[in-house]
Amino acid sequence: MLGPAGTQVTLTVTRQGESESLEFIITRARITIASVTGEMKDNGIAYIDINSFGEKTTRERLMLCR
C-alpha cells in the first residue's frame, strides 16, 4: 500500500462464500527492491533480469557484472 512509511492503513478483505469480511491494520514501511538481479551460469554466461528501468538500473547492472 503506497503512503508514507510508519503510517497505518486498514485493509478490508472479503472472501467468496464468507458472509463477514476481515480487517487488518498494517503499518507501512519503506521497501527497496533492486531493479536488476542476476547470476553467472555454469557455462560462463551471465543471466541478468531487469525488473524495472530507473535512475539506478545501469549502475546496478554494472555492479552485477564485476
RATAFEN-V599574 format. One line per field, one symbol per residue. phi: phi as a letter, one per 30 degrees, with the letter a starting at -180 (. if undefined). burial: # if it has 16 or more other ideal C-beta (glycine too) atoms within 10 Angstrom, else .. Layout:
# RATAFEN-V599574
phi=???
burial=???
This chain:
# RATAFEN-V599574
phi=.dlddjccbcccccbdicdcccbbcbcdbdcccddbblacdedicdcbccdacadceddddddddd
burial=..................................##.#.....................##..#..
